[in-house]
């Protein structure tokens, strides 16, 4: 190993002290075994780059034959010391079929110089977690179900086509948080999300870019060309809120409008409405009377309730049990302040649906019943929110009532023509029903409306191509999904199945190892119990592929929730 690595250095929130085999954070010292420290030093020397397992064996155990499990145990001990998680890595990332990567910068400044960069590092990570928020939905969570038949749903046989040209197109970039207080990052996310939501309801405009604000940007080859771009900055100081917004004509590069707001935090909703109205006026959009009412309508009149809601959203899609429970607490606090806050009830529904899907509760069915009850309440309070119908559709899909779910998604699209996630979930449901051939066109439509989509859209495409037997397209899209979210269990499950089915057993066995790293007790049959697949042929196809890798232990029916 190179001797150029300093005796002590900074890495994220930690100070690494090799001479003492210790990590230090906020005055707390954590001892490391020598091999775990050696592993960390080697990864730090190659920070940002993927290091193969073979390189690590040669560097840490030169001339000694050791098992793969020896390295795996060293990685687990290092992650435990850092407080890291393989599913949502902040420090040590597993790179499928390649090795490991230190995904945080190494700072060789002395301790006294650490404060500024460290605060910025914390701020950056907090903002990243918040940005992983809301596909509130995001595929894999929005949820609700109504037992009585829904009335007034549009014809489910046709969808309004997304035009390549005609209506003006606009994208809203994630607002940037200014200042060092990362705990306020949810405000930047909330302003971005609700501005997208407001503008998406205008029939004279196509809004490109999902309200999820999640994931890395695609190359845009399938996206609608964007004519206008909105950017902004947000800063909160005590009870004051500062927001600056810019509207640019992408074609000419000319700034059409810019405004700075400096008002009490209690005026947050007025600021949101003013921004939406000013953008519509600047672009000379035709806004109907009903759309005017939508722009004026806020989901709650309580700013404190709204802040609790945004904090809950930032935790929900971390997709970990503890964070899910914390999110539920924040949703309840929001409802306590405003019992008519429909979106908070929908968020509660999502948290209970997550308990069901991830098998976090002893009786999964009870969790789904709770989700259904919260969803019904949200719909009764405000039947005019597209996201509520998305949630209803997701819960209905979990109950394997797929036709009802598709009808609900049609309703959501009728309320919001730019609702990319509705198209995407519809595509995913078609796969569950055994109609995978319909999925790619729906997902491509979603990607055109949301070129900044995260891993989920690519996962849905890869999943569909697996069942269609198109291994090449399946591999392309699943690798895209895992590049954006290496800790996604379902992505690894389908990649393993594709590799096994296409004859790449070495790659498939590697993926099986990745699955066990993410979930040590993984059993495909247990996982499939709450999986909403209704097509038996496809269920057998997936199970057979996973069984060949030793990921199936018992025979359990996958057709009953």
C-alpha positions in Angstrom: 0.0 0.0 0.0 1.2 3.5 -0.8 2.9 5.4 2.0 1.5 8.7 0.7 -1.7 8.3 2.7 -1.4 10.8 5.6 -1.2 9.6 9.2 -4.6 11.2 9.8 -7.2 12.5 7.4 -10.9 13.6 7.3 -13.5 11.6 5.5 -17.1 12.9 5.6 -18.0 13.4 9.3 -15.1 11.2 10.5 -11.5 11.8 11.2 -9.4 8.6 10.4 -6.4 8.0 12.6 -4.5 5.1 11.2 -1.7 5.1 13.8 -4.3 4.4 16.5 -6.5 2.2 14.4 -9.4 4.5 15.4 -12.1 6.7 13.9 -13.2 9.9 15.6 -16.5 11.8 15.3 -17.9 14.4 17.6 -15.4 13.5 20.3 -16.3 9.8 20.1 -13.6 7.3 19.3 -14.4 4.0 17.5 -11.7 1.3 17.3 -11.0 -0.6 14.1 -9.4 -3.9 13.6 -6.1 -3.6 11.7 -7.5 -5.3 8.5 -10.6 -3.1 8.5 -8.3 0.0 8.8 -6.1 -1.4 6.0 -9.2 -1.8 3.9 -10.3 1.8 4.6 -6.9 3.2 3.8 -6.7 1.4 0.5 -10.2 2.6 -0.5 -9.3 6.1 0.6 -6.1 6.0 -1.5 -8.4 5.2 -4.5 -11.4 7.4 -3.3 -14.1 7.7 -6.0 -12.8 4.8 -8.0 -13.9 1.2 -7.9 -11.4 -1.2 -6.4 -11.8 -4.9 -7.3 -11.9 -7.7 -4.8 -8.7 -9.1 -6.4 -6.9 -5.8 -5.8 -8.0 -5.8 -2.1 -6.9 -9.4 -1.6 -3.5 -8.6 -3.1 -3.1 -5.4 -1.0 -4.4 -6.7 2.3 -3.4 -10.4 2.2 -0.4 -10.6 -0.1 0.8 -14.1 -0.7 -1.9 -15.5 1.5 -4.9 -17.5 0.3 -8.1 -16.4 2.1 -11.8 -17.0 1.4 -14.1 -14.4 -0.1 -15.9 -14.3 3.3 -12.8 -12.9 4.9 -13.0 -9.7 2.8 -16.8 -9.6 3.2 -16.4 -9.7 7.0 -13.8 -6.8 6.8 -16.3 -4.8 4.8 -19.1 -5.5 7.2 -16.9 -4.5 10.2 -15.9 -1.3 8.5 -19.4 -0.4 7.6 -20.5 -1.0 11.2 -17.8 1.2 12.6 -18.8 4.0 10.2 -22.5 3.6 10.8 -22.9 2.9 7.1 -25.6 0.8 5.4 -25.2 -1.4 2.3 -28.7 -0.5 1.2 -28.1 3.3 1.4 -24.3 3.7 1.4 -22.8 7.0 2.5 -19.2 5.7 2.6 -18.6 2.2 1.2 -20.5 1.4 -2.0 -20.7 -2.1 -3.5 -20.3 -1.9 -7.2 -22.0 -4.9 -8.8 -19.6 -7.5 -10.2 -16.7 -5.2 -9.8 -15.8 -4.5 -6.2 -16.1 -1.6 -3.8 -15.8 2.2 -3.9 -15.3 4.9 -1.3 -18.0 7.3 -2.3 -17.1 10.3 -0.1 -14.2 12.7 -0.5 -11.0 12.4 1.5 -9.9 15.7 3.1 -6.3 15.9 4.2 -6.6 19.2 6.1 -5.6 19.3 9.7 -8.4 19.1 12.3 -8.7 22.9 12.8 -9.5 23.4 9.1 -12.2 20.7 9.2 -15.2 22.7 10.4 -16.1 24.5 7.1 -15.7 21.5 4.7 -17.3 19.2 7.3 -20.4 21.3 7.6 -20.7 21.5 3.8 -20.3 17.7 3.6 -23.1 17.2 6.1 -25.2 19.7 4.2 -24.6 17.9 0.9 -25.5 14.5 2.3 -28.6 15.8 4.0 -29.7 17.5 0.8 -29.0 14.2 -1.1 -31.3 12.3 1.3 -34.0 14.9 1.0 -33.7 14.9 -2.8 -34.4 11.2 -2.5 -37.8 12.2 -1.4 -40.8 12.3 -3.2 -42.0 10.5 -5.9 -44.7 11.1 -3.5 -44.6 9.5 -4.5 -41.9 7.6 -6.2 -42.7 4.4 -7.6 -42.6 1.9 -5.1 -44.6 3.9 -2.6 -47.8 6.0 -3.3 -50.8 4.1 -2.0 -54.5 4.0 -1.4 -57.6 2.0 -2.1 -61.3 2.6 -2.0 -63.7 -0.3 -1.5 -66.6 1.2 -3.2 -66.6 1.6 -7.0 -65.1 4.8 -8.2 -67.3 7.0 -10.3 -66.3 9.6 -13.0 -63.1 7.8 -14.1 -62.0 8.4 -17.7 -62.0 5.8 -20.3 -59.2 3.4 -19.4 -58.7 2.2 -23.0 -57.1 5.4 -24.2 -54.7 8.0 -23.0 -54.1 11.5 -24.2 -50.9 11.3 -26.4 -47.9 13.3 -25.2 -47.1 15.6 -28.1 -43.6 16.1 -29.5 -44.4 19.7 -30.1 -47.3 22.2 -29.7 -47.7 23.2 -26.1 -44.8 25.0 -24.5 -42.6 22.8 -22.3 -41.0 23.8 -19.0 -38.8 22.2 -16.5 -38.3 23.1 -12.8 -34.8 22.4 -11.5 -34.4 21.5 -7.8 -34.1 24.6 -5.8 -30.8 25.0 -4.1 -30.4 25.4 -0.4 -28.2 28.3 0.6 -26.4 28.5 4.0 -25.0 25.9 6.3 -28.3 24.7 8.0 -28.9 21.4 6.2 -31.9 20.7 8.5 -33.8 23.2 6.4 -33.2 21.4 3.1 -36.7 20.0 3.1 -38.0 23.6 2.4 -36.1 23.8 -0.9 -37.5 20.4 -1.8 -41.0 21.4 -0.8 -40.9 24.6 -2.9 -39.7 22.7 -5.9 -42.2 19.9 -5.5 -45.2 22.2 -5.1 -44.2 24.5 -7.9 -44.0 21.5 -10.3 -47.4 20.4 -9.0 -49.0 23.8 -9.5 -47.7 24.2 -13.0 -48.5 20.6 -14.0 -52.1 21.4 -13.5 -52.2 24.0 -16.2 -53.6 22.5 -19.5 -51.7 25.0 -21.6 -48.2 23.8 -20.5 -46.3 20.5 -20.4 -44.0 20.3 -17.4 -41.0 18.1 -17.9 -39.4 16.6 -14.8 -41.1 14.6 -12.1 -42.2 16.0 -8.8 -40.0 13.3 -7.3 -36.8 15.2 -8.1 -35.0 11.9 -7.7 -32.0 10.3 -9.3 -29.4 11.2 -11.9 -30.3 12.8 -15.1 -30.8 10.6 -18.2 -29.2 11.5 -21.5 -32.5 13.1 -22.5 -32.7 11.2 -25.8 -36.4 10.3 -25.1 -37.3 13.6 -23.4 -39.5 16.3 -24.8 -37.4 19.4 -25.8 -37.6 21.9 -23.0 -38.3 25.5 -24.0 -38.3 27.2 -20.5 -36.3 26.5 -17.3 -37.1 27.5 -13.8 -34.3 27.6 -11.2 -34.2 29.0 -7.6 -32.4 29.3 -4.3 -33.8 29.1 -0.8 -32.5 30.2 2.5 -34.1 30.3 5.9 -32.8 32.5 8.8 -34.7 32.1 12.0 -38.3 33.1 11.0 -37.4 34.7 7.7 -37.5 33.0 4.3 -35.5 34.2 1.4 -36.3 32.8 -2.1 -34.9 33.8 -5.5 -36.5 32.5 -8.6 -35.4 32.7 -12.3 -37.3 31.9 -15.5 -35.1 31.4 -18.6 -35.8 30.8 -22.3 -33.6 27.8 -23.0 -33.6 28.4 -26.7 -32.3 32.0 -26.6 -30.6 31.8 -23.2 -32.5 35.0 -22.2 -33.7 35.5 -18.7 -37.4 36.3 -18.9 -38.2 36.9 -15.2 -36.4 37.0 -11.9 -37.7 37.8 -8.4 -36.3 37.9 -4.9 -38.7 37.3 -2.0 -37.7 38.1 1.6 -40.7 37.5 3.9 -41.6 35.8 7.2 -41.8 32.0 7.0 -45.5 32.3 7.7 -45.9 33.8 4.2 -44.5 30.6 2.6 -47.8 29.7 0.8 -48.3 33.2 -0.5 -44.8 33.0 -2.0 -45.6 29.7 -3.7 -48.8 31.1 -5.2 -47.1 34.3 -6.4 -44.3 32.4 -8.1 -46.8 30.1 -10.0 -48.9 33.0 -11.1 -46.0 35.1 -12.2 -44.6 32.3 -14.3 -48.0 31.7 -16.0 -48.3 35.5 -16.6 -44.8 35.8 -18.0 -45.4 33.0 -20.5 -48.8 34.4 -21.4 -50.4 31.1 -20.6 -54.2 30.7 -20.8 -55.3 29.8 -17.3 -58.9 28.8 -16.8 -61.0 29.8 -13.9 -60.7 26.3 -12.4 -56.9 26.4 -12.9 -56.8 29.8 -11.1 -58.5 28.2 -8.2 -56.0 25.4 -8.2 -53.1 27.9 -8.1 -54.7 29.6 -5.1 -55.5 26.3 -3.3 -53.0 25.2 -0.7 -53.1 21.7 0.8 -52.9 23.1 4.3 -53.1 26.6 5.8 -50.7 25.6 8.6 -47.0 26.3 7.8 -45.9 24.2 10.9 -48.0 21.3 9.6 -46.5 21.7 6.2 -43.0 21.6 7.6 -43.8 18.4 9.5 -45.2 16.9 6.3 -42.0 17.8 4.3 -39.8 16.3 7.0 -41.9 13.1 6.8 -41.5 13.0 3.1 -37.8 13.3 3.4 -37.7 10.2 5.5 -40.3 8.1 3.8 -38.3 7.2 0.7 -35.1 6.3 2.5 -36.9 3.0 2.6 -35.6 1.8 5.9 -37.8 0.7 8.8 -36.6 3.2 11.4 -37.0 6.1 9.0 -40.4 4.9 8.0 -41.5 4.9 11.6 -40.1 8.4 12.1 -41.9 9.6 9.0 -45.2 8.3 10.4 -44.6 10.3 13.5 -44.1 13.5 11.5 -47.3 12.8 9.4 -49.3 12.4 12.6 -47.9 15.7 14.0 -48.9 17.4 10.8 -52.5 16.0 11.1 -52.7 17.0 14.7 -52.1 20.6 13.6 -54.4 20.3 10.6 -56.9 17.4 10.7 -58.0 18.3 7.1 -54.5 17.8 5.6 -55.2 15.2 2.9 -51.7 14.8 1.7 -50.6 13.9 5.3 -53.2 11.2 5.4 -51.9 9.9 2.0 -48.4 9.9 3.4 -49.5 7.9 6.4 -51.0 5.4 3.9 -47.7 5.2 2.2 -45.9 4.5 5.4 -48.2 1.6 6.3 -48.0 0.3 2.7 -44.2 0.2 3.1 -44.6 -1.9 6.3 -46.6 -4.4 4.2 -44.4 -4.5 1.1 -41.2 -4.8 3.1 -42.6 -7.2 5.7 -41.7 -4.9 8.6 -44.8 -5.8 10.6 -45.7 -9.3 11.9 -49.1 -9.3 10.2 -48.6 -7.6 6.8 -52.3 -7.6 6.0 -53.1 -5.4 8.9 -50.6 -2.8 7.6 -52.4 -2.8 4.2 -55.7 -2.3 5.9 -54.3 0.7 7.7 -53.0 2.1 4.5 -56.4 1.6 2.9 -58.1 3.5 5.8 -55.7 6.4 5.6 -56.1 6.6 1.9 -59.9 6.6 2.0 -59.7 9.5 4.5 -57.4 11.5 2.1 -59.8 11.0 -0.8 -62.8 12.1 1.2 -61.1 15.2 2.4 -59.9 16.3 -1.1 -60.9 14.2 -4.2 -59.1 16.7 -6.5 -55.4 15.8 -5.7 -53.7 13.6 -8.5 -51.3 12.1 -6.0 -54.1 10.7 -3.9 -55.3 8.7 -6.9 -51.7 7.5 -7.4 -51.7 6.3 -3.8 -55.0 4.6 -4.2 -53.7 2.9 -7.3 -50.5 1.7 -5.6 -52.5 0.1 -2.7 -54.9 -1.4 -5.1 -52.0 -2.9 -7.0 -50.6 -4.3 -3.7 -54.0 -6.0 -3.2 -53.7 -7.3 -6.8 -56.7 -5.3 -8.0 -54.8 -4.2 -11.0 -57.7 -3.1 -13.3 -59.0 -0.8 -10.5 -55.5 0.6 -10.1 -55.2 1.4 -13.8 -58.5 3.2 -13.7 -57.3 5.3 -10.7 -54.2 6.2 -12.6 -56.3 7.4 -15.5 -58.1 9.7 -13.2 -54.8 11.0 -11.9 -53.6 11.8 -15.5 -56.9 13.5 -16.2 -56.2 15.9 -13.4 -52.5 16.3 -14.3 -51.5 15.7 -17.9 -47.8 15.8 -17.0 -47.9 13.2 -14.3 -45.0 11.0 -15.3 -45.2 8.7 -12.3 -48.8 7.8 -13.2 -47.7 6.5 -16.6 -44.7 4.7 -15.0 -46.8 2.9 -12.4 -49.3 2.0 -15.0 -46.5 0.3 -16.9 -45.4 -1.5 -13.8 -48.9 -2.8 -13.2 -49.2 -4.1 -16.7 -46.1 -6.2 -16.0 -47.7 -7.6 -12.9 -50.7 -8.6 -15.0 -48.6 -10.5 -17.5 -49.0 -7.8 -20.2 -45.3 -6.8 -20.2 -45.4 -5.9 -23.9 -47.5 -2.8 -23.0 -45.0 -1.6 -20.4 -42.1 -0.2 -22.5 -44.3 2.4 -24.3 -45.8 3.6 -21.0 -42.3 3.9 -19.3 -40.9 5.7 -22.4 -43.8 8.2 -22.1 -42.9 8.7 -18.4 -39.2 9.2 -19.2 -40.2 11.8 -21.9 -42.1 13.7 -19.2 -39.5 13.1 -16.6 -36.0 12.9 -18.0 -34.6 13.3 -14.5 -36.3 10.1 -13.4 -34.3 8.0 -10.9 -33.6 4.3 -11.0 -37.2 3.2 -10.8 -38.2 3.8 -14.4 -35.2 1.8 -15.6 -36.0 -0.9 -13.1 -39.6 -1.2 -14.5 -38.2 -1.3 -18.0 -35.7 -4.0 -17.1 -38.3 -6.0 -15.3 -40.6 -6.0 -18.3 -37.8 -7.0 -20.7 -36.9 -9.9 -18.5 -40.4 -11.3 -18.9 -40.3 -10.6 -22.6 -37.1 -12.6 -22.9 -35.1 -9.7 -24.2 -32.0 -10.2 -22.2 -30.0 -7.4 -23.8 -32.5 -4.7 -23.1 -33.2 -6.1 -19.7 -29.5 -5.9 -18.8 -29.1 -2.4 -20.2 -32.0 -1.0 -18.1 -31.3 -3.0 -14.9 -27.7 -1.8 -15.0 -28.9 1.7 -15.5 -31.2 1.3 -12.4 -28.4 -0.1 -10.2 -25.9 2.5 -11.3 -28.3 5.1 -9.9 -29.2 3.1 -6.8 -26.8 0.2 -6.1 -28.7 -0.7 -2.9 -32.0 -1.5 -4.5 -32.8 -5.1 -3.7 -35.4 -5.7 -6.5 -32.9 -4.4 -9.1 -30.4 -7.0 -8.0 -33.1 -9.7 -7.9 -34.0 -9.2 -11.5 -30.4 -8.7 -12.6 -29.6 -12.1 -11.1 -32.6 -13.6 -12.8 -31.6 -12.2 -16.2 -28.0 -13.3 -15.9 -29.1 -16.8 -14.8 -31.6 -17.0 -17.7 -29.1 -15.8 -20.3 -26.4 -18.3 -19.3 -24.0 -16.0 -17.4 -23.8 -18.1 -14.3 -20.7 -16.4 -12.9 -22.4 -13.0 -13.1 -25.6 -14.4 -11.7 -23.8 -15.9 -8.7 -22.1 -12.5 -8.0 -25.6 -10.9 -8.0 -26.8 -13.6 -5.6 -24.0 -12.6 -3.3 -25.0 -9.0 -3.6 -28.6 -9.9 -2.7 -27.4 -11.7 0.5 -25.2 -8.7 1.4 -28.3 -6.4 1.2 -30.5 -8.9 3.0 -28.6 -11.7 4.8 -31.7 -13.9 5.3 -33.1 -13.4 1.8 -35.5 -16.1 0.6 -37.2 -15.5 -2.7 -40.4 -17.2 -1.6 -40.8 -15.0 1.4 -40.1 -11.9 -0.7 -42.7 -13.0 -3.3 -45.5 -13.4 -0.7 -46.1 -9.6 -0.8 -45.1 -9.1 -4.4 -48.2 -8.0 -6.5 -47.6 -10.3 -9.4 -50.8 -12.0 -10.6 -49.5 -13.7 -13.8 -48.6 -17.3 -12.7 -46.4 -18.0 -15.7 -44.2 -14.9 -14.9 -44.1 -15.9 -11.3 -42.8 -19.3 -12.2 -40.3 -17.8 -14.6 -38.8 -15.6 -11.9 -38.8 -18.2 -9.2 -37.1 -20.8 -11.5 -34.3 -18.4 -12.3 -33.7 -17.5 -8.6 -34.0 -21.2 -7.5 -31.0 -22.0 -9.8 -28.9 -19.6 -7.7 -29.9 -21.1 -4.3 -32.2 -18.1 -3.5 -35.4 -20.2 -3.0 -35.8 -22.4 0.1 -39.5 -23.3 0.4 -42.5 -23.6 -1.9 -44.9 -20.8 -1.1 -47.8 -19.6 -3.2 -47.1 -16.1 -4.6 -50.7 -15.5 -5.6 -52.2 -14.5 -2.2 -51.3 -11.3 -0.4 
